[in-house]
Amino acid sequence: MACLFAARNVVALLFVVSACVATGHATGGYAQPDPIGLAGGSLSTYTYVDGNPLQGVDPMGLANSGWQPSPHLGTLRVPRGPDPVREILGSGRDFARNYGDMRVANTINADKYFHCKANCQAARRGATGEAMACMISDGREWFDQNLKGDPSQASQADQAANAYGRAWGSGTLTSCEMACSQYRPVGLPLAY
């Protein structure tokens, strides 16, 4: 469940950055006006990175509209970071695709291979994708153990495959199929 805690922290951090750091607690608006005033390119001196604090940062408050450097201030453009929404949605697609493949393949003992592969692919998307993979895996194992009645040993074995996939996904460029090959059962069609 450590992964669930990590994923909650990622989501909480996004809200903290947008809601607490950039806004005044009493008014709900930005705490200070843009230090370069209307030269920032907005009609409001209380606009931060074009109203998109999840996609851009301007730690000094000196970048103009679109986060391009101002020729008068000599600021540097801060590149956009990862897109957490895209990582979350992509991770869900990775899990859905692998679950569908597992059902179609209908091969005995293939579940750990597909679990490993889904976790690997989701972790490749970035830190948010990895956190989502962990959250999805933890939730599924909790469901299997507490509602379906699967033994804890089965859940532990699945979680080992999940963690193995995430480690390969976030730490290497090896294909997820190759990375998870130790979990690939005999008889699984080569399409997978």
C-alpha positions in Angstrom: 0.0 0.0 0.0 3.1 2.3 0.0 2.4 2.9 -3.7 -1.1 4.1 -2.9 0.3 6.6 -0.5 2.8 7.8 -3.1 0.1 8.2 -5.7 -2.0 10.3 -3.3 1.0 12.5 -2.6 1.4 13.1 -6.4 -2.2 14.2 -6.7 -2.0 16.2 -3.5 1.1 18.0 -4.7 -0.6 19.1 -7.9 -3.4 20.7 -5.9 -1.0 22.3 -3.4 1.0 23.9 -6.2 -2.1 25.3 -7.8 -4.2 26.1 -4.8 -2.0 26.9 -1.9 1.3 28.2 -3.2 -0.1 30.4 -6.0 -3.1 31.7 -4.2 -3.9 33.8 -1.2 -5.7 31.8 1.5 -8.1 34.6 2.4 -9.2 35.7 -1.0 -8.8 32.6 -3.1 -6.9 34.7 -5.7 -3.2 35.0 -6.4 -1.4 36.4 -3.4 0.8 38.9 -5.3 0.5 40.6 -8.7 2.9 39.8 -11.5 6.1 41.7 -10.7 6.5 42.9 -14.3 2.9 44.0 -14.4 1.1 44.1 -17.8 4.4 43.5 -19.6 3.7 39.8 -18.8 1.3 39.8 -21.8 -1.9 39.3 -19.8 -4.7 41.7 -19.1 -4.5 40.6 -15.4 -1.5 41.1 -13.2 -2.6 38.1 -11.2 -2.2 35.5 -14.0 0.4 32.8 -13.5 1.8 30.8 -16.6 -1.3 31.7 -18.7 -3.6 30.1 -16.1 -1.9 26.6 -16.5 0.2 25.9 -13.3 0.2 22.2 -14.0 1.9 22.6 -17.4 4.3 25.4 -16.7 6.4 27.0 -14.0 7.8 30.5 -13.6 9.6 30.4 -10.3 10.9 34.0 -10.6 7.6 35.3 -11.9 9.5 37.0 -14.8 8.5 35.0 -17.9 6.0 36.7 -20.2 2.9 35.1 -21.8 3.5 31.7 -23.2 6.6 31.3 -21.0 8.8 32.8 -23.8 11.8 34.8 -22.5 11.3 38.5 -22.3 13.9 40.4 -24.4 14.0 43.1 -21.7 14.5 40.9 -18.7 16.8 38.2 -20.0 14.8 35.4 -18.5 15.1 31.8 -19.6 12.2 29.8 -20.9 11.3 27.0 -18.5 10.4 23.9 -20.4 7.0 22.2 -19.9 7.1 19.2 -17.7 5.3 15.8 -18.0 1.6 15.8 -18.4 0.1 13.9 -15.4 -3.4 13.6 -17.0 -1.9 12.0 -20.1 0.1 9.6 -17.9 -3.0 8.7 -15.9 -5.1 8.0 -18.9 -2.3 6.2 -20.7 -1.7 4.0 -17.7 -5.4 3.0 -17.6 -5.2 2.1 -21.3 -2.0 0.0 -20.7 -3.9 -2.0 -18.0 -7.1 -2.4 -20.0 -5.1 -3.5 -23.1 -3.1 -6.1 -21.2 -6.2 -7.4 -19.3 -8.0 -7.8 -22.7 -4.9 -9.6 -24.1 -4.8 -11.9 -21.1 -8.5 -12.8 -21.5 -8.1 -13.4 -25.3 -4.9 -15.4 -24.9 -6.6 -17.6 -22.3 -3.3 -19.3 -21.4 -2.8 -20.9 -18.0 -0.4 -19.0 -15.7 -0.2 -15.9 -18.0 -1.6 -13.5 -15.4 1.8 -12.5 -13.9 3.3 -11.9 -17.4 0.4 -9.5 -18.3 0.5 -7.8 -14.9 4.3 -7.3 -15.2 3.9 -5.9 -18.7 1.1 -3.5 -17.8 3.1 -2.1 -14.9 6.2 -1.8 -17.1 4.3 0.1 -19.8 2.6 2.4 -17.3 5.8 3.2 -15.5 7.4 4.1 -18.9 5.0 7.0 -19.1 6.6 8.8 -16.1 6.4 9.2 -12.4 2.6 9.7 -12.4 2.2 6.6 -14.7 4.3 4.6 -12.3 2.2 5.8 -9.3 -1.0 5.0 -11.1 0.3 1.5 -12.0 1.0 1.0 -8.3 -2.4 2.2 -7.3 -4.2 0.0 -9.9 -2.2 -3.0 -8.9 -2.7 -2.5 -5.1 -6.4 -2.0 -5.7 -6.7 -5.1 -7.8 -4.8 -7.3 -5.3 -6.8 -5.9 -2.4 -10.0 -6.8 -4.4 -8.7 -10.3 -5.2 -7.7 -11.1 -1.7 -10.5 -9.4 0.3 -13.5 -9.9 -2.0 -12.7 -12.8 -4.2 -10.9 -14.7 -1.4 -7.6 -15.4 -3.1 -4.8 -16.5 -0.7 -2.3 -14.0 0.4 0.5 -16.0 -1.2 -1.1 -15.5 -4.6 -1.4 -11.8 -4.0 2.3 -11.6 -2.9 3.4 -13.4 -6.1 1.3 -11.0 -8.2 2.7 -8.0 -6.4 6.3 -9.2 -7.0 5.5 -9.4 -10.7 3.9 -5.9 -10.6 6.9 -4.4 -8.8 9.3 -6.1 -11.2 7.5 -4.6 -14.2 7.5 -1.1 -12.7 11.2 -1.3 -11.9 12.0 -2.3 -15.5 9.6 0.3 -16.9 11.1 3.2 -15.0 14.7 2.2 -15.1 15.6 0.8 -18.5 14.9 1.0 -22.2 14.4 -2.8 -22.6 11.1 -3.7 -24.1 8.4 -4.6 -21.6 7.9 -7.9 -23.3 11.6 -8.8 -22.9 11.7 -7.4 -19.3 8.8 -9.6 -18.3 9.9 -12.7 -20.2 10.6 -14.6 -16.9 6.9 -14.6 -16.2 6.0 -15.6 -19.8 4.3 -19.1 -19.7 5.0 -21.8 -22.1 2.3 -21.9 -24.8 1.5 -18.2 -24.8 1.1 -17.1 -28.5 4.0 -15.0 -29.9 1.6 -12.1 -30.5 1.9 -11.3 -26.8 
